[in-house]
Amino acid sequence: MEIGTEVTADTGPGAEGEAGRTDGRPSPPSAGRRVVRWSRRLVAVLVSICALLGAVRLVVPATAGTDGEPPGVRRQLAFLREALDDGAGGEAQGMFPEGYFFLHVLYGLNWVEIGMREPVGERSTALREARWALGRLDSPSGRAPFSPSLTPPYGVFHRGWSNWLRGGVLSLHPAGQRDPAEVRRFTRDSAALGAAFDASRSPYLEAYAGQAWPVDSTVAIASLRLHDTLLPDRFTETVQRWLREVRQRLDPRTGLLPHRAAPDTGDPIEVARGTSQSLIQRFLIDIDPVFARQQYLHFRNWYIASPLGLGPAVREYPDGMDGPADVDSGPLPLGVSLSASVVTIGAAQVHGDAPLTAALAGVSEVAGLPIHTPWTKRYAFGLVPVGDAFLAWSKTARPWVAKEQPPPPSQVSAWWRIPLLSLLSVLGAVPWLPTLVRRHRRRRTHREPAGPAVARSQW
């Protein structure tokens, strides 16, 4: 044997090893394994893209304050009009008693908000769409859930929200250019509401026979304040009396307007809840800004939470109390109401609470899974159009009567995004961990010595 001759141990038929080759390189994967590998990579890419989009949505502003027009709202309204034309109002009515009404009134109010941000001569689209929605409220479908025997007829819910939208339509016209028929109708409906409040022992009128929710009367009283802003003052004493009686009947646990009240006396019969408070705080500022600020600060202290540290949200029940979910609140994960969280965006915006507005809107952009097209924008795959309507209405919120107020002290940490961004980063990285682990193992295998299979002769 020559010196320096390399001797390789023969391992027999199994010398190929697991790779199935004798040249030391692994065999190419089968077609099935290639499909699985590329499927995993595709899923990883999609998850990472979704996490990146979530991070972008969390950082990019989703609102524009009370003067600017929030991005995407017109495309949301385009989606809502298509949905309404396809019967979304009837579908919403099947979900909760005021579904048809709410979807149409919010669509109209959104267009009023858009019109308020446009020059007077460019409001024709806003007026047309708002009037179209207003007409649906007076239709048999709009009145169907409500009783004409109530005072005022069809109850304070129907009359109050309709009056608010009607006043919004009038506000889009200069004083000398308003339709006389619309002015007469607004005056007549406001008078009916004012007379009902003046004749009632309770500050809270009935929405249904034997049932009163303070939030409905809050909307109606705000519409009377709007009347006195647009037309000669008529309801100042009615509003002041209402405020005095409300202060005497606050929820003893929270100091806020209760969720439900006895229709004959107005005494609280259910603790204040997030779904109704988020609406009350939106309208109360146009009734009495000083009282509204007190109520808003109480509301923030009792209901704003940060479950698991993942951004602010709104509880349905006050801090330290839990209760059942219902059709208004929706599911209550960790005690949080998604619907109340969405509506509170608008409440925070009218109060000048920019940090809370931005935080709640940012979370909604991540959790709402918005889908964009060149013409429309919808949330939650467009499955619940009334949710889109509430979100658009919240982002366009502005006081209609009250003057701009100084912002309240901030309650939201400047670092609130960090936990959510960290979570999104983890979610974006997790799908790639198996690949990274395999590559790490492969590199370690290649760095290990070849073993006794190869030896050099000393002879």
N, C-alpha and C positions, 0 to 999 in steps of 0.2 A: 504494500500500500504506500502510495506516495505521500510524502509529508505535505500537509496542508490540504489534503483531500477532505471535502465536507461530507459527513455521513449523516443521513436523515433517517430517523427511526420510522419503520413501517408499522402503521397502526391498523393495517388490514382494510377490509371493505368499509369500515366506518371512518376512514381517515378524512372524508369530506367534512365531517362534523355537521352541526345543525344547519350551517349555511348551504350545504349541498354542493359545494364547489371545492376543487383542489388547489385553486390559485390564491386562497386566503381571502377572497372578497365575498361578500354576502350575495346570495341569489336574489334576483329581482323579485319584488313582491308579486303575488298573484293579482288578477284583475279585481277580485273581490276585496282584497286588502287595500288596493289602491282607491277603490270607491269609498271605503270606510275612512281611509286617511284623508281624502279630499273633502268628504262630508264633514269630518271633524274640523278641518281647517275653515270651511265655509261657515259653520256655526260659530266658531271662534271669532271670525272676522265680523259677522253680523252682531254678535253680542258686544264686541269692542266698539263698533260703530254706534250702536244704541247707547252705550255708556258715554261715549264722546258727545253725542247729540244731547244727552241729558245734562252733561256738564255745561255745554254751551247754553242751553236753555236756562240753566240755573243762574248763569252770569249775565246774559244779555237782558236788558230791561224789557219787561212785558207790559208795562203801563207807561203813560205819558203825562200823568198828572191831570189836573182839572181843566187845563187849557188845550193840551195837545190831543191828537187822535191816536189811541193805542194801535200799535201795528197789528194787522190781521183782522180787526173787528169788522170791516166791510165785507171781507170774505166769509167771516162767520155769518153775517146777515144774509149773504147770498145763499149759503147752505141752508139757513133757517127758512128762507122763503121757499126754496125748493122742497124742503121737508114739509112745510105747512101746505103747500099745494098738493103734496102727495098724501095728505091725511094724517100728518103727525099730531095735529090737535086732538083728533079722536083717539089716537093711540095714547097720548098723554092723559086723556080723560079716563082711560082704563086703568092708569097707574095710581091716580089719586083724584079726589073729588073736584079740584079746581084746575086739573091739568090743561084742558082746552083753554080756559080763560087765561091762566098764567102764561102759557106759551105765546098767546097772541098779545097780551098786554105788555110783556117784556120785549117782544119784537117791536111793538110800536114805541115803547120808551127808549129803546136803543136808537131808533131813528131820530127821536127828538134830541137825544144827547148828541148824535152826529150833527144834526142841523144847528144846534147851538154853537158848534165849533166852525160853522161855515158863514161866509158873508150872507147878508140878508137876501141878496138877489140870486143866490145859488142853493136855495133850500127846497127847490121844487120836488126833488126825489124824496127827501126826508119827510116833507109834508104829505106827499102821496102815499108813502108806505105807512106812516103813522095813522093817517085817516083810514086807510084800508084795515089796519088792525083794530082801530076804534069801532069801525062798523061791525066787526066780528064779535065784539063784546056785547053789542046790543042785539045780536042775532038769537034765534031760539036756542042754538047750541051753547052760546055764551051765557045765557040765562038759565039753562036747564037745571043746574044743581041748586038754584036759589029760589026762595019762596017769595012771591009777590005780596004775601000777607004781612011781611015784616015791615018794620019802620026804621029807615025808609024802605020803600018797596025793593025787594030782592036783597035786602040786607046791607050792612055796612061794608062787607068785603067787596061786593060787586060795585056798589055805588062809590066807595072811596077810591079804589084803584082806577075805575073808569073816569072819575072826576079829575084825578091826578094826571092821567094821560090827556084828557080833554084840555086841561089847563096848559099842559106842555105844548100841545098843538097851537093854542092861541099865543103862547109866548114866542113862537117862531115868527110871528107877524109883528111889525111895528103897530103901535096903538091905533093909528088911523086906517090901517089896512086889514083889519080883522073881519071875518065873515060875520055879519050880524046874526045869522041863524046859529052859528057856533057860540057866539057870545051869549045869546038868549038861553041856549041849552045849558051852558056852563053856569050861568047865573041861577037858573031854575034848580039844577041838581045841587048846587052849593046851598041854596036856601033850604032844600029838603033835608040835607045833612045837618045844617045849623039848627033847624027846628027840632030835629030828632034828638040832638045833643041837649038842647035847652030843656026839652020835656022829660029827659031821662034822669032817674035817681042815680044811675051809674054812669061813670065816664066811658064805659065800654059797652057799645051797642052790640046787638046780636048779629052774627053772620049767618047762623042757622037758628032755627027755633030752639030756644033754651040754651044756646051755646054762645059764649063771647070770648074772643081772643083779643087782648089789648093791642097787639100789633095791628090789627085791622082798623081799629079806631085811630091809631097813631097816623096811619096813611090818610085816613079821611080828614083828620084835623089839619094835617099838612096841606091838603088840597084847599082847605078854607084859608089858610095863610097865603097860599098861592093866589087865590081869588083876590085877596085884599092887596096883593102886590100888583096884579094886572088891572084890576078894576077898583072903583071907589071902595074904601074901607067899610066893611059891614059886619065882620065876625070877630072883632077884637075881644069883646066881652065873652063871647062863647069860648074862644081859645083860652083866655085867662081863667075862666071858671074850670075848664077841663084840666088845666095844669094844676090848679089848687086841689082838685079832687084826686088827681093822679098821685100827687105827693102824699096824700093821706092814705093811699092804698098800695104802697109798694110792697114787694115781696120781703117779708121779715128776715129771710136768710141772707139775701144778697143786696138789698136796698135798691133793686131794679124793678121795672114793671114786670108783673108776673106773666107766666105763659098763658094761663087761663084764669078767668075770673067769673064770679057769680054774676049772671046777667042782670039780676034785680038790684044788687047792692054794689057790685064792682069789687067786692072783697076777693083777695087772692085765693085760689083753690089749687094752684099748681105752681111749683117753684119756677123761677125764671130759667129759660132754656136757650141754648145757643142758636137754634134755628130761628126762633122769633126775635131774640135780641139782636142778631145780625141785621135784621130788617129794621127794627125799632131804631137802632143807632144810625141807620142810613137816613131816616126821615125826621128824627127828633131835632136835629140841628136846624131844620127849616121852621120849626115851631118855636123853640126857645134855645138859642145857642148856649146860654149859661147853664141851664139845667141839663142840656144835652152833653156838655163837656163833663159835668159831674157824673152823669150816667155812663158815659163812654169810659171814663177811668175806672169806675166800678166794674164795668163789663170786662175790661182788659185784665184786671186783677183776678177775677173769678174764673175766666173762661179761656184765656190764651195759655196754651201749653206747648211743650216741646217733647213729644213722646220719643223715647229712646235717643233724645238729643238730635233728632233728624228734622230740624227746622220747625218753625211755629205752625200751630194748627189750633182749631177752636173746639173746645169740649162742648158736648151737648148739655151736660149737667155741670153745676159749679164744682170747683176743685174740692175734693174730699167726698163727693157724692156720685153714685152711679145709678143708672136707671135703665129702663127698657128702650129699645129702638122702636121707631114707628115709621110711617110712610114719609113723614116730613124730614126726619133726621137721616134716614137710610141706615145702613149698618154702622156700628160704633166700635171700630177697632181701637183698642186702648182708650175708649171713652171719647174718641174724636168723631165729630160729624163732618163729613166731606162737604155736604151742602152748606153748612154754617160757615165752614172755612172759606168757601168760594164767595158767599155773600158778604162776609166780613171784609173782603178786599175793598168793596165799595164803601162800607162804613168807615174804614180806616182812611180812605182817600178823601171823603168829604170832611173829615176832621183834620186833615193836614198831617196825618201820621204816615209820612213817607216811608220810614223804615219798615213798619209792619205791612204796609201796602206792597212794597217791593218783595218782601220775604214771602208773603202768602201767594202773590202772583207768580214768583219764581218756582215755588213748590208745585203750584197748579200746572205750570208748564212741563214739569217733569212727570208728575203723577197722572196728568190728564191725557198723556200719549197723543198729542195733536197730530193730525194728518193734514198736510198741505197739498193743494193743487194750485195751478195758476189762477183759478177762479174761486175756490172755496177753501175754508179751513174748518175742521171739526175736531172735537175732542172725543175720547173714548170710542173711536171708530164711528162716531155719529149715531151710536145706539140710543142715546138719551138726549134728544135735541133740547129739552127744557134745561138741561145742565149747561149746554152751550149758550142758551139765552141768558141764564143767570150770570155766567162768567163774563160774557160781553157787556152786560148791563153793569156789572161791578167795575170793570176796567174803565168804563166811560163815566163813572160817577162824578157828580159835581153838585154843590148846593144850588137849588133853584131860587131860594128866597134869601137865605142868610148870606151875609158878607163874609169874605175870607177871614178865617180865624187863625190866631197864632198856633203853631203846632204844639201838641202835648209833649211832655218829656218822653224820650225814646225808651221803649221797653225791650227792644230787640238788640241782641249783641251784634257788634260789627263783624263777628267771626261766625255767624250762624251758618254760613255755607260750608265751612270746613268739614264737619262730619258727613254731610251729604256728598261733597266732592270726594272725600276719602272712600266712602262706600262705593261710589261710581267707579273710582279707580280700581278698587278691588274686583268689582264685577267685571270690568273690562279686562283684567289680567288673568282671572281664574281660568278661563277656557284655554289659555296657552300653557298652563302649568304642566299638563301631561307631556306636551312636546318638549318643553324645557328639561323636564326630568329625564326623558328618553335620551336626549342629546347629551346630557351630563353623564349618564351611565355609559353611553357609547364612547365618549372621550376617555373616561376612566379605563374602559376595557382596552382601548388602543394604546394607552400609556403603560399597561402592565407588561412585564417581561414575557417572552414567548414560552418559557419553560424548558424542560429537558428534551423536547422533541428534536431540537437542532443542536448538534455538538461538533466541535472541530477536533480531528485526530491529532494527537501529538507526534505521530510518526510520519 
